[in-house]
Amino acid sequence: MAKTDLYLGLDVGGTHTDAVLVGETGLVSHYKAVTDHANLLRSVRGAIEEVARDADPSRIKRVNLSTTLSTNAIIENKLEDVCVIASSGPGIDPGNFRIGRFFYEVDGSIDHRGTEVKGLDQKALAKIAGEAEKKKIRAFAAVTKFSTRNPDQENAIARAFEKISDFTTFGHKLSGQLNFPRRVVTAYFNSAVWRLYNQFADAIEEGLRGLGIEAEVNILKADGGTMPVAVSRNIPVESILSGPAASVMGIVALCDITRDSVMLDIGGTTTDIALFADGVPLIEKDGISLQSSPTLVRSLKTRSIGVGGDSAIYVEGKSVSIGPDRKGPSMAAGGKEPALVDALNYRGIIEYLDVAASRRGITDFAKKKGIAAAKLADAAFEFAVGRIKQEVDAMLDEIRNRPVYTIHEMLEGKTIAPEVVYVMGGPARAFRESLENAFGAKVEIPKNFDVANAIGAALARTTIEIELFADTGKGTLLIPSIDVRRKIPSGYTLKDAERDAKKLLEEHLSAMGVQANADSEVIESSSFNMIDGYYSSGKDIRVKCQVKPGSFKRLT
């Protein structure tokens, strides 16, 4: 990395938008702004302008963002109508996986080796197109059962709607994983947030140009890696949960983690939790769920709970609790309702903004509830610590007696016993002693803990995963997610496939403008003999290759 290079990272949180500039010697500048949910773009543009105010724009070589845009749209169900067209063939009913208001099943099928068994019902497609046009639907999703072995029918579905479609999600481009139900759900959500996300991407790129920043722009993914904005425009669903991913990458960049550990990012709205096994973050291998429906979106294993500095305080009888909601900012920041931060101010644990306003607010609220102010403040803080500990224990119980998957490998028979708790976020120092008592473990708070999430975003490397399928009997090789399809000889071997997977991944990264590196690796490979009647009909070869998530630089 050249000495003059700068890397800009942004993390758009529920309460604050954090921005950092990172150089070779470490953190150059940082800025924290209040997130304007009514105008998310204004928050991002303002943070970029402030953090880069004294920097030469030509020195900024990369801009990495984590955004809550797609996540919030899904949580709040502010989604565009999508016409989902699914075809599975015999053995499975697509109607069992119906999602969205406009879901259609079409006759047609491809078998597990990629051979078309039955052609698509073209009359049915034409009828659906007519209905979609009348309903002014402009976003589509095409999903067939074995499209990862042959995408022709998904391509044909898209062609049937091309005159009225602004965008179509192809199921085969989402993942090489053979899971039809997850593929349907993922395709739906991807198209449902496509327009909103692309409007955001347009505005971000325009805003950067307006500031004279002509840098590579990437979006953080749920797995902790980044993808170029140009790529993200077609797979915006990958940007969900990028906030917790930025937090994990921040701890990776700031701390030398070697043991079983817990990460806590205590923000204004939520606390994000992640687990590390032998110093490596855990991952949701098959994919996360959205609105209770499983998807193919690979994600770091994280959990977000409604415990943060702005979490509202509640009293019911003698019971004191906080969250999971917030009623605006804390009273210390000009709000009208007492929050956790106000309780911490009252007890002298912190001194945040208007301490006198916090003391007045806690005192008045406690009086109305018939409880001593000191007792109220203590109970609110104790509830927050207890809630965090409860959720960490629940995560540990969930993975106990199951295989543990990290971003590197599967750990068979691994029982995670955290020895260190890493804490970041604005209130981190206030929680240190209480968390040490609750966990019975050492608590470490890294340097720049208050903007560690933005640092994580800035330093996250570009990642990608591909899955290669080869059928030597048919003489075909396919990598559906990156549109690779070619002929292979009958003597093609597993070793050939592993070599080609790495080579084709590197070529794809290069085409994206990303420098290939030595971190690309084969993570799964297998070869099975195919039998037709009593005779061998070739080999079924599968290879999964990835550039694993991580930080390209450590800050010490």
N, C-alpha and C positions, 0 to 999 in steps of 0.2 A: 504494500500500500504506500503510495507516494505521500511524502510529508505534507503536501499541500491539500490532500483530499479531505473532505468533510462529508459526514453521513448524518442525514436528518431523520429523526424518528418521531412519530406522533402516535399517541394512544388516546382515543376518544372514549372517555369513561362516562358513567352515568352522572357524575357530579363535576368532574374536571376533565379538561383536555390538556394533556401534558405533551410538551415538545422539547427535544434535545438536539444539540449539534455535537457530534462526536468526532474527534480527530485522532491522530496517531498517539498523542500524549494523554488522551482521555477526554473527559467531558469539557467541551469548550463553552457552551452556554445552555441554559434551560429556562423554560417558561411554563407557568401553570395558569390556565384560564378557566373560568366557569363555563361548563358546557351549556350552550343554548339549544335546547331540544327543539325549539320552534324553528331554528335556523342552524342546523348542524354544520352546514358549509361555512357559515360565518365564523363559527368556533375554530374550525380547522384553518381557514385562511388567516384569521387573526393570530393564531398560535404560530403558524409558519412565519408570518411577517415579523413578529416580535423576536422569535428565537434567532432569526437570520438577519436581524437589523444591522449588526455590525460586521457581517461576513461578506466576503466577495462571492456573489452568486456563482461565478464560474468555478469556485472550489468545491461546491456541493455536487458530489458525483452520484449520490443515491438518496432517494426519499422513500422511506418505508412507513406505511400507515397501518394502524389497526383501527377498524371502524365498527361501530355497533349498528350500522344502518340496516343490514340484512337481518341481523338478529332481532332488532326491535320490530321490524316489519312483520316478521313471523310471529313473535310473541304477541303483538298487538293485533294480529290478523288483518293487517292493512296490505292485503295482497291483491295483485291483479288477477282477473279471471283467466284461467288457462284451460284450453281444450286438450285433454289427455286422450291419446289414442293408443290402446294397448292390444297386443295380439300374442297369444301364448301357445296355441295348438292344444293337443290332447294332454290330459293329465293334470291340468291346473285351470282354475277358473279366475280370470283376471278381475271379475267382479268382487272377489273376496278382498281385493286391495284397492277398491274404489276410493278416490280422493279428489276433492274439489267439486265444484258444482257441475262441471261439464266433462264427464268421463264416458268414453265410448270403447266398446269392445269390437274388434274387427277380426273376421275369420281369416286364417292363414297360419302357416307354421314352418319353422326351421328346426331340424333335429340337432342333437348335441354335437355333431361333427360339422355342422354348418351347411348341411344339404337342405335345400328347399323341398319340403314335403308337400306343401299346399300353398298355392299362390294367394296373394291378398285379394280380398273382395273389393274390387275397384268401384263397384256400384255403391257399396256402403260408404266408402271413402268420399265419393262425390256427394252423397247425401249429407254426410257430416260436414263437409266443407260448406254446403249451402246453408245449413243451420248455423254454423259458426259465423258466417258472413252476416246473416240476419241479426245475430246477437252482438255483432261488432267485436268479436273476440279476435285479438291480434297476436296472442302468445300461445304457443303450442308445445306439446311434449309427445315424442314418438318413442314407444318402448315395446320391443318384442323379446320373447323369452331367451333365445340364444343369439342375440345380436352381437355378443362378444366373440362368437364363432363365425358369424356372417352378418354384416350390417345392412345388406341389400334391402331388406324389407323396411327397416327404419328409414333408409334413404328414400325409398319409394313413397312412404307415408308423407315425408316432408315435401316431396315434389307435388303431392296432391293438394297441398295447402300453400304452395309458394306464392301464389298470386294475392293471397289475403293475409299472409303471415309477416309480422315484423321480426319474429324470432321463433326458432324451434330448438328445443333441447333434444339431442339424440342420446338415447339411453346408453349406447355402446361407448360414448365418449366420456362417461362419468367415471368408470372404473372397469378393470378387467375381472372383477369379482363376479362369480356366477350366482347372483341372488336377485331373481326377478322382482319380488315384492319390494325390496329396498330400492331397486332401480326405478320402479314406478314412482315411489314417494320422492326420491331425490330429484327426478326429472321434473316433477310437478313444482316443487319448491324453487328449483333453479329458474324455471320460466316465470314463476309468480313474482320474483324479486328482480328479474332481469332489467326491466325498464327503469325502476327506481334506482338501482345500482349504477346503471350506465349514465343516468343524469348526474349522479354524484361524481362519477369518474370524469365525465366531461368537464364539470365545474372545477374539479381539483386540478386537472391538467391546464385548464385555462388560467386558473389562479396562479399556478406556479410560473407559467409563461409571463403573466403580468408582473411578477416579481423578478423576472430575469433569470429564473432558475430553470435551466435546460438539462435536468438530471434524469437518470433512470428512475422510474417510479414503480414501486411494488406495493402489493397489499398482503398483509399477514394472513395466513391461513390458520384453520383450527388446529393443524398438526404442529404448529410452531415454526413452519417455514414460510417463505414468501413466494408470490408469483407475480410476474410482470402485469401491470394494469391491462395491457393489450390481451393477455391470456385470460385474466380475471373477468373480462367483459362477457365471455361466453360461459363461464362457470362461477357466477357470483355466489352461489350457495356455499362455495368453499371458504368464503370470508366470514361465515358465522363463527361465533365464539373466538374471534381473533383477539379480544381483550384479555381473557385468561391466558391465551397462548403467549401474548406479549409479556405477561407477568412471569411465566415460566422461563422464557428466554432471557428475561432480565436477570433472574437469579443465576441462570447458567453463565451469563456474561460477567456477573459481578462476584461470584463465589466459586470456590474450588470444592465442589460437592463430590464426595467419595463414598458416603454412607447412606443408609436408609434415612430418609428425611421427609419432612413436611414443609411445604411452602404455603405461606399465608400472605395474600395481598389485601390489606384492610383499607378499603377506599371510603368514599363518602356515601355510596349507595349500597355496595355489597362487599363481602369478603370472598375472594376467590381462593380455592384450596386445590393444591396439587400434591401428588406423592412421587417420591423418588425411590427407586430400588438400586442399591449399590451406587448411588450418585447419578442414576439415569432416570429421566422422567417416564412415567407410565403413559400408555396410549390406549385409546379405545380401538381395538384391532378391526372390528367389523364395521364400526360407524356409530355415530350418535343418533339419538332420537329427536325428532322435531314434532311438537304437538302430539307426543306419545307414539309417533310412527317412526320405526327404525329406518335409517338412511344409509347411504354408502359414504358419507362424509367422515373421513378419518380425522380423529381429534386426539389431542392430549387428554389424558384422563383428569378432568377438573370438575369442580363443583362450585357453584356460586350460591351464596345464601344472603338473605336480607339483613345483614349486620354491617353497618358502616357508621361513619361519623355523623351523618345526617339522619340516621334511623330514628323515627319518632319514638317517644317514651309513652308507655301505657301503664295505667294502674287499674287493676280489677280486684276489689276487696283489699287484701293485704299483698297481693301478688304484683310485682313490677316486671315489665317486659319491654323489649324494644323491637321495632321493625315488625314485619319485614319491609314495610313501606316507609317512605319519607314524605313529609309534608312541606317540602321546600327546604331552603337552607336552615341551618341551626340559628338560634337566636343570636349567637355570637357573630354571625354573618348577616344579620339583619332580618332573619326569619321571625315568624310569629308564634311558632310552637317549639317547645323544648325538645332537643335531640341529644343523642349520646355525647356529642362534643360538648354540649352545655354541662352535662353531668361531670365530664372530665375537668372542665374549667372550674366548676364549683368546688371540686375536691382538691384543686391545686395540682392535679396530675399533669396538666398542660396549661399553657397560656396562649390561647388562640383568639386572635382578633379582639372583640369586645367582651372581655371577661366579666365586666360589671353587668352587661346585658344577660349573660348566662346565669349569673348569680341571682339576679332579679327574677328571671324566668323560672328557674328551678324552685326558688323560694315560693313564688306565687302559685305555681302548679302544685307543689307539695301541700301547701295550705289548703287548696281546693279539695285535694284528695284525702286530707286528714292524716298526713304522714309527715314525719320529720324530713326536712330537706336533705340533710346529710345521709339519712337512711335511704331516701329515694335515689340519690346520686350513686351511692355505693351499690344498691341493688341493681340499678341499670347497667353499671359496669360489670358486675358479677354475672348478670344474665348474658351479656355479650360474650364474655370469656367462656362461660359454660356452653353456650350455643355453638361456638366454634369448635370446642373440644368434642361435643356430641356429634357434630357432622364429620369430623376427622375419624372418630371411632366408627361411625357408620360406613365410611368409605373403606376402612381397613377390614371391617367385617364382611363387606360386600366382595372383596377380592380374596378373602381367606379361603383356603382349600380349593382355589381355582388356579389355572395357569396365569402367571403374571407376564404381561406383554409390555416391553419397553420400546423406545424408538429404535433400539438396536436389535433386540432378540426376544425370544420367549424364555422365561426362567421357570423351568419345571420344579415344583416342590418348594418354591421360594416363599417364605413367610416374612412379610415386611414388619420390622420392629423399629420405628423411627428413633434415632438417637439425637437428631438435631432438628430444630424448628427454625426455618428462615422466615423472617417477617419483613415485609415492605409496605409501602403506602404511608400517607401522612401521619396517622396515629400510631405508627409502629413502636416508637420508643415508649409511649404511654402504656402499651400492653406487655412490655418485656417481662417484668417481674411476675405479673399474674399468670402469664402463659407458661413461664418456667415452672411455677407451682402446679398449674393444672396438668401439664404434660409430664412433669418429672424429667424433663430433658433440657439440654442447653438451647437457649434461644440466641440466634445470631441476627443482627441487623446490619445489612451491608451499607457501605458508603453510597451516597446518592439514593438512599432507600425511597425517598419521596417521589422520584421520577424513574425508578428502576424499570417500570413497564415500558416507558418510551425508549429507554436505553435498549431494552430487549427487542423492541420493534426495529430500532435503527441497525442493530447488529445481526439480525436473523438472516441466515443465508437462504437462497432460493432452493426449493426442494421440489421433487416430483417423484412419482412412482408409476411404473409401467408394468404391464403383464403381457408376456409374449406367449402365444399359443402356436404350436407347430403340429401338423398332422402329416407324418411322412407317407402315409398311405394315399392321401389326396394330394400330397406335394405342395402344401400351403403353409405359409407363416403369416400370422396376423397379430398386430398390436392395435386393437381398436381405438384406444383412447387418443392415439396420435396419428391415426389414419395410415398405418403401415400395413401393406398387403403385398406379398410377393411369393414367387415359386421357390421351392427347395427340392434338393435331390432326395431320393429314397434312402440314401445312406446318412442323412442328416442326424446328428447325435445331440445328446444333452449338453455336451461340452460346446458344440457349435452354437447351440441356442443361448447358453450363458454368455459366450463371447459376443454374439450378435445383439443380445439385449443391452449389454453395457455400451456397445458401439452406437446403437441406434438411439439410446438415451442421451448419450453425449452429443450426437448430431442434432437431436431435437433441442437440447439446451442451447447449443450454438446458434440454431436458427432463431431462438427466442432472444438472442443477444446476451446469453448467460454463459460465463466462462465455465467450462467443464472442469471438474476437480477430482482428486483422488478419493473423495468420499462416496462416489457412486459404488454401489455394492449389490451383489445378488443376495436376496434375503430368503428366497424360497425357490426350489427347483425340483422337478419330478419328471419321470418318464415311465409310461405304462404301455404294454403291448395291447393293441386293439385286435379283437377277434371277430371275424365274420364267418359264422357257421363254425367249421372246425379248423379254419385256417387263420393265420396271422394276417392282418390287413394294415400293418404299419404300427408306428408308435404315436402315442399322444404325449406331447412334451409341453410342459408349462414352466415358465421362469418368471419370477417377479424380481424386479430390479428397482433400486431407489437411490436418490441422493437424500440422505437422512437429515432431519431437522437438526439445527444447532446454531451456534454463534460463530461468526467468522473471526471474531476478535474478543479477547478477554480484557476487561478493564480491571486494574488492580488499584 
